[in-house]
């Protein structure tokens, strides 16, 4: 009692014990000229006097700024134990009705402790907001239910869906200001773009037409943004072609093969010389044969000025005694015929290289459309917008996921406008063009299930390659799975902390509404996502959904994005497009014929510039 009395007396005189560090968000229109007031509330419920957060001769509360203020502690009963803060703002003399408050930090200089109050929302005029430390509450536990309801009503009106790709993932209708890039991020992007454009002009000025495969290497400069990828020295090797399936930008397609598909018109006597003395039947039975089947590409439209149709290959790989995946057969179209030959490593060298180039071109279409853009960007945008529509900024699940949604909507909006729209980047450097990309995203979305393709381990298991004993060298899996476990464990700890009983989950109408919108068909106004339950029945389901969101935005995106320059930067290694169709009969190719398939220098350079900006 004596200690509490001393603390109370001290608070009457100690004006400067507490400092408030108030940060305005770095969003357009985030700042305000309103008068802002703040009060402290301790555990006993006692309130301090209000402090006006205003510095003389300083333009407070402007976009992206943090300002510090000494606070009045008079009135507190237990200043050593703060409970929450109250903040409000009056009407501005300039008439602005905006203020996006990012966070408040209260520094107790006596106890050398900081209380963190994440806010991350727009503050309305003349409304008193109570923010608690770390501000994470289920809706049924929120002490300001009416403010929470009004905030969600506003967000549902602000975050609405539109259909950009017919029957594909839904996008944001109009981009809210708080989703746009910060000034610093925007400046960094503009600086990078200026650097890339300046170097692009130099390259365009000093290069002309390809003379040979060796000439393709002459476009690079040492120690520059446009360095020569290492693969340019070994891109023709079969071992490298196999490695691309397990450590490349699209290392999510390889699958164990237990039976050769009827459509794959292989000749066993052409394959068995590469099976180290065993028969194909024995190789299949001992899990030595793997397959990549690009059937999703069959019939996808492509750029008519490049080719009349897009290849849709299927390939077999053999796991040799050194645990290396080696290609043993490639068929470039799905249906066997006299004009769709199967290529083998025993074919003439340049002919076999041509088959591998067309296979990799097909791989790049799927990588760009589905693995990267479709799944880690557009599909995650749908989940992000739905989260904004149904989860309060104070919801612990929103707090968990929000860092992984940072700038996602803005990046996607730019991508849709500049990259995949008609006449955009895709129409310049990719074989399928924007109509084909839209179709491929639509097909990928219709096949994607959150509980299979979305779940890293379930996806690996469905392809038969989760077990390292089956496929010993699989760097993507071996790096990704431990991270996936860490993410899942972290998510589980958060979920278990806030949902301490089944009733908590049952009564959380916000998270149930979020999941329901995901599961509801598009015809009924939902997102139409496969593998999502209409209602969360247990914590395991919620953990799975949140883990998949975090893992896709981090692991999935990193795997598909950050190696792109090293893959695409040398056109023959991983071409976005190849001119013309492959020959209908197998014959020996010349180097000039092979070079003739490659994209011209402008397209190759456009690809390099785009991928250099994504490193």
N, C-alpha and C positions, 0 to 999 in steps of 0.2 A: 504494500500500500504506500509506504514512504517513497519507494522508487517511482511509482506512478505519479505521486504528488510532485516530486522533484522534476520529473519529465514535463508535467503539465505547466509548472511555473516557468521552466526553461523555455517552453514553447511560446509563452506570452511575450518574451523579449527577443527570442532568437529568430529574427526575420530571415537571416541568410543561411540557416541550416540546410534548407532544401533548395535545390536548383532544378528548374524544369528545362529540359532540352527538347524543343518542339520542332519537328521536321515536316515540312510541307512536301507533298508528293511531286515527283518530276513528271508531271503530265500537263498537257495543254489546258489552259484555264484553271490550273490547280490553285493559284495564289488568290489572296483576298486582301482587301483594305478594311475589312470589318474590324470592329473592336472584339478582341477575344479575351475571355476570362476563364480562370482555372481555380478549382478548389481541391484540397486534399481531404480525404475521409479516412479515419483510422478504424481499427478493428472494433472499437467501442461504438462506432457510428457517429462520433463527433466530427464536425466539419470545420475546416479552417476558414478564415476569412478569404474572400475571393481576391485573386491577384489578376490585375489587368496585364496581359502579356503584350507589352508595348515598350519599345525603346525610342527615346527621343532622337530625332534626326535619322532614324533608320526605317527603311521600308520593310517592315516585318512581313512574315508569312507569304513570301513570294516563292514561285515555283522552284523546287529542288533545294531550298535553303533550310538550314538549321539555325535557330537562334536560342539563346539561353537566358533564363530569367530567374532572379531570386524570388522565392515564394514566401508568403506570409504563413507562419505556422500557428498563429494565435487562434485558439479555439480547439485545438487538438487535445484529446485526453491521453492518448497513448501514441506519441509521435514515433516511437521506435517500431510501431507495427501499423504501417499503412495498409489500407484495405483496397481503396480504389480512388480514382480521380473523377471529377466532374468538370466538363468543359462545355462552353457554349460561345456563340458569337452573335453579335447584334447585326442590324442591317447596315450596309455600307453606304457611305455618302456618295460613292461613285455608282451605286446601283448594282454592283456585281452580286450574283447569287451563287457563287462557286467558292468552295474551299475543299481541297482534297488533303486531308490530314493523314500523313503516313504513319507517324508514331510519336509517342511521348515517352521520354525517359526522365524519371524523377531520381535525382541524385541526393542521397542522404550523406552529407559531408561528414557528419559526426560518426556515423556507423560505417562509413566507406562502403556504401551499398547502393546499387542502382536497381530501381524497379522499372521493368519494361512493360509498356502498354502499347502493343501493336494496334493500330486503328485501321488504316488502309481503307478509308471510305470517305464519301462526300459528307461534309458537315452542313446541315441545313440551318437556316437563320432562326434564332430564338428557340432552339430546341436543346434541352439539356441532355447531354450524353454522359452516361456512367460507364467508365472503362475500368475493368479489373486487370490485374497483372496477367499477362500472356493472353488475355481475352479469348478464351476458347470454351464455349458452352454449347451443349445440346439445346435444341429449341425449347424443350420442356423444362430446362433448368435456367433459362435466361431470365434475369430480373427486369428486363425491359422488353417484354414480348410485343408491345404495340409498336415500338420503334423498329424492332426486328421485322415485324410484318410489313411495315411501310417501306423499309429498305428493300425487302424482297419484291414487293410490288413494283418498285421503281426499277429494279434490276430486270425483272421479267419483261417490262416494257422496253428496256434499253437493249437487252440481249435477246434478239429474235433471230430465227433461222431463215435461210433462203436456200433454194436448190440451185447450186452452180453446176453440178454434174448430175444429170438425170439419173435417179435411183442410186446415186452415190452418197458418200458422207455429206451431211449438211454443214453449211458454213454460216458465219455471222452475217446478218442482213446489213447492218450499218455498224462500222467500227466505232465503239465508244472512245472518248478522248483518253480515258485512263489506260487503254490498251496500246496507245501509240508510243513510239520510241521516245526515250528520254532525250534531252538535248545533247548530252554527251554521247550517247549511243548513236544518235543520228549523225553527229559530227564525225565520229570514228568511221562510220559507214561511208560518208561522203569522201573522207580522206583516203580510205582504201580504194574506193571507186576511181578517184582521180589518179592514184598511183597506177592502178591496173590499166586504165585507159591510156595514160602516157606511155607505158611500156608496150601496150598493144600497138599504138601508132608506130613506134620504132620497129617492132617486128613486122608489121605490114609493109613498111617502107623497105625493109631489107630482105624480104623473101618473095619468091614468085611461085612457080609450079614445082610439084614433086618430080624429080628425075628418077628416083629409085627408092627402095626401102631404106637405104643408108641415108638418103637425102632428108628423110623425115626427121632425122636426128639433128639437122642443122638449124632448126628453128629455135633452139634453146640457147640460153646464156648462163655461164657459170655464176654461182652466187647471186642468182636473181630470183624474183618471184616465179618466173617461168623457167625453173631448172629442169634438167632432163631427168625424167623418172628412171629409177634403177632398172625397172622392168624392160626398158628399151634394149638392154644387153642380153636378156634371156627370154623374151616374150615368145619365141618360137618353140621353146622346150616343152615337152609333154609333162614333165614334172611340175613346171610352173603352171601349166593349164590346170592340172589337178589341184595345186595349192590354191588357186583362185576360188575353188569350190568350198574351201574350208577356212580361208582367212581373207577373202576378198570383200568387196563392198556388198556383195549379195550372197553371203555365206549361209543362207537359210533355205536352200533348195535341194541340197544333196540328201538322198534317201537310200536306205538299204534296199537292195533288189533281191527278192526271193523267187521271182518268176519273170521271164522275159515277156513283155507285152506282145500280143499277136501282131500289133501294128508295126513292130520293130523288125524289119526284114533282114536280120543279121544272118551271116553264114558262119557257122561254128568253126569251120576249118580256117576261116580268115582271122578268127579271134584267138583260138587256142594257142597259136605260137607265142602269144603275149601273156599266157597264164602260168608260166614257170613250171610247165610239165604236168599240169592237172587238166582235167576236162572242164568244160563249162558247167556241166551238171554238178561236179564236185565243188567247183568254185561257188556256185549258188548255195549249195547245202552247207558250206563252211563259212558263209557270210563274207565272201571275198568280193562280191559284185555289188556295185552301187549305181544309182541311176539319177539323172536329172531329166525331167520331162516338162517341157514348156508348152503343154497342151493348152494352157490359158491363152496363148497367142494365136491359136488357130482361127483364122478368119477375121482378125483384128484389122481395121482399115489402116492404111499407111499413106505416105505422101506419094501421090501418083507420078510426080515428076522425077522421083527417085527410083521407084520400082512398082511393079503391078501388084505385088502381094508381099506380105511379111513372112519370113521363115518362122517356123514353130518347131524347133529341133527337139530331139530326144537323144541322149548320149549315155553310154555305159562306161564305167570306170572299174578298174581292178586294183585291189589293195595288195600290193606286192610284199615281199618278205621284209622290206625295209620300212613297211607301214606307210608307203607313199601311194597316193591315188593316181593311177595312170589311165588316161583315156584309151579305150580300145575300140570304140565304134561311135560314129556320129551319123544320124539321119536328120536331114535339115527340114523335112516336113513331116506331118503326122501320119499321113496315109501312104503306105508303100505302093510304089508303082515303078514302071520302067524309066520314068523321068525324075525319080526321087532316089538316087543311089545312096547306099550306105558307104561311108568313108571309114578307112582303117589306117592305122599307123604304117602299114606296109605300102600304102599308096605312094605315088611320087611326092617328094618332100613338099613342094609348093602347093600341091593339090590338098594335102593333109592340113597344111597351114591355113589354106583358104577355108576349109570346113570349120576349123577352130575359130577363125575370125568371125564367120557368120554365126556360129554358136554364141560367141561372146557378145556380138551385137544384139542377138535376141535376149541374152541375159541382161544387158544394159537397159533394154526397154522395160523389163519387169522391175529392175532395180529402181529406175527413175519413177515409174508410174505407181508401183505398189509398195515395195519394201521401204522406200524413202518417203516420197511425197504422200502416197495414199494412206499408209498406216501410221507413220510417225508424225505426220503433219495434219492432214485433213481429218483423219479419223479421230485423232486426239483433240482436234478443234471441236468436233461435235461433243465430245465428253466435257471439254472445257466450258463451252457455252451452256450446256445443260447444268453444269455445276454452278455457274453464275446464276442461272435461273431458279435454282432450287435450294442452294446452300447459302446461308448467311455468311458474310465475311467473318463472323465470330464462330462459325461451326468448326469443330476440330478437324473434320475431314477436309473442309475447304482450306484450313490453315496448313494441313499436311500436303495438299496437292498444289496449292497456288504457286509456290516457287518453280514448279515444273511447267507451269503454263506461261511463264514470263515471256512476253513479246511473241508468243505463238500466233495469236490472232493477227498481229500486225505483219509478221513475216509471211503468213499465209495469204493475207490480202495482197501484199506486194507480189507474191509468187503467182497468184491467180491472174493478176492484172498484167504483169510484165513477162512472165515465163511461159505459162500454158495457155494464154488467150490466143485467138487466131492472129497469126502474123508475129507472134512472140518468139522467144528463144527456142522453144521446143520445135517450132516449125522451121527453124534454121539448122538445127544440129542433131535432131533425133529422127530416126526412120519412120516412126509412126505418126509424127505430127500431132497437133492438138486434138483432132477428132479421134485418132487412135488412142491417144493417152487417156482421154475421157472414157472411152470404151473399156480400156484395160483397167482403169481405176474402178469402174462400175462392176466389172467381172470380179476383180479382187475383193471388193467390198461384199459382194454377194456370197463369196466363199469363206470369208473371214469369220471366225468365231472367237469371241473373247476368251472362252474357256479352253481353246485349243491353240490356234495361231497366236492369240494374244498372250498366252501363258508360255513363257520360254521353255520350261521343262516339258510341258505337255506337247508343245510343238516338236521338240527334239524327239520325244518318245513316239509321236505319231509318225515320224520319218524313220524310226528305228535306229537313231544315232545318239541317243542319250547316254548309252553305256560306253565308256572308253574302251572296254574290251572289244567292242564291235568296230569302232573307228578310233584307233588310239591317238592319232594326231589330228585334232580338230581345234585349232587355237580359238576360234570364235566361241565355241561351246565352253572350252576350258577357262576362258577369261570371263565369259558372261555368267555362267551358272553360279560361281561364288558370289558375284555382285548381286545376282538375283536373290540368293539366300539372305544376304545382308539386308537388302531392301525389304524383303518379306518379314524378317525378324523385327526390323524397326517399325514397319507398319503394324505388325501384330501387337507390339508393345503399346503403341499409341491407341489402337482400337480397344484393346483390353482395359486400358486405363480409363477411358471415357465411358465405355459400355460395361459397367460393373455387374449388370444383371440382364437377363433376357428382356425384361420390361423396358429397359432403356432403349434397346434396339427397336422393339415393337412400337414404342411411343415416339420414335424419331421420324416425324412425318416429312422432314426435309430430305433426309437421305433416301427414304422410301420413294419420294416423288422424283428424285434424281434418277434412281435406278429404273423406275417405271417409264420415264420418258425415253431412256435408252432402249428398253425392251419393246415398247409399243411400236407397231408397224408404221412405216411412213405414210401409208394410206390413211391411218387413223391419227396422223399428226405427230407421231413420235420419230425416233431416229432409226428404228428398224435394225438394231444391232443383234447379230446372232450370238447365242451363247450367254445372254444376259438374263438372269431371272427377273420375272415381273415384280417380285417382292423379295427382299432380303429376309431369309428365315433364320439365319444364324451368322455368327461373327466370321466364320470361315469364308463365307461368300463375300462379305464386305472386305475382308483382308485380301482376298484374291483380286477383286476389282481394283482396289487402291494400289496393290502391288503392281498389277499390270500397267496401270496408268503411269506410275513413277518409272517403272522399268522400261516401258516403251519410249517415254520422253527422254530417258537418259541412256540406258544400254542400247536400246534399239536404234535410236537416232545416232548415237556415236558410231555404232558399227556400220551404219549405212552412209554416213556423211563424211567423216573426217579423213578417209583414205581416197576421196574421189579424185583429187588431182593426180595422185600416184597411179590410179587405174586408168582414168580417161585422158590424162595428159599426154600419153603417147598413143596416137590414134590406132595403129595396128593392134595394140594390146587389148583394148576394150572399146571398140568403136561405137559411137552413138548412131552412126549410119554407115551403110555401105551402098555404093551406087550399083544399080542393076541387080538382077537375080543371079544366084549361082548357076553354073551350067547344068543342063538337064542330063548330061551323060558325064561319066568320069573320064577325065583325060589329063594329061600332064599340063600344068599351068606354067606360064612364063612369069618372070618377075614383073614385067611391064603390065601383064594382065592383072596381077595381084595388086600392083600400085593403082591401077585403074579403078579398083573397087573402093579405094580410100576416099574419105571426104576431102573436098578441096581445102586449100590452106585457110580460106576465110572461115569455113565451118570448123576446122581443127583449132584455129585460133580462138574463135568464139567459145568453144568448149573449154579450152585452157583457161581463158579469162574467168569464166563462170566458176570453174572448179578451183581455181586459185583463190577465189574469194570465199570458198567454203572450207578451206583447210583449218 
